[in-house]
């Protein structure tokens, strides 16, 4: 490649196309073993940045009829902008109702 031609790159290192999938670190069993997996807001499905300090993650445990914890839980993540708007309570109520963990009496 001649210098000063105004183009960048080379034939040895082609650029990635849109059709190519992002490479994920997987072990031999097919499990994802990346060092960092970004969280997503459960209410809006937006990514939660690593440096967002207003976001929270809640684990809601399952209990049996006697009120004993069964070892199972549901995880919910709420972004900081949902909390700052004061909508975290209504969003969490909606998410719990969708999972069947909260019922609204009429």
Residue pairs with C-beta under 8 A, 6 or more apart in sequence:
1 7
1 10
1 11
9 15
24 32
24 34
25 32
25 33
25 34
25 35
26 32
26 33
27 33
36 50
38 47
38 48
38 49
38 50
39 47
39 48
39 55
39 57
39 77
40 46
40 47
40 48
40 77
41 47
41 48
41 55
41 77
41 78
41 79
41 82
42 76
42 77
42 78
42 91
42 95
43 78
43 79
43 82
43 87
43 88
43 91
43 92
43 94
43 95
44 79
44 82
46 79
48 55
48 77
48 79
48 80
52 79
52 80
53 80
54 79
54 80
54 81
54 83
54 84
55 77
55 78
55 79
55 80
55 83
56 77
56 78
56 83
56 88
57 75
57 76
57 77
57 78
58 75
58 76
58 77
58 78
58 92
59 73
59 74
59 75
60 73
60 74
60 75
60 76
60 96
60 101
61 69
61 70
61 72
61 73
62 69
62 70
62 71
62 72
62 73
62 74
63 69
63 70
64 70
74 99
74 101
76 92
76 95
78 88
78 91
78 92
82 88
82 91
93 102
96 102
97 103
97 104
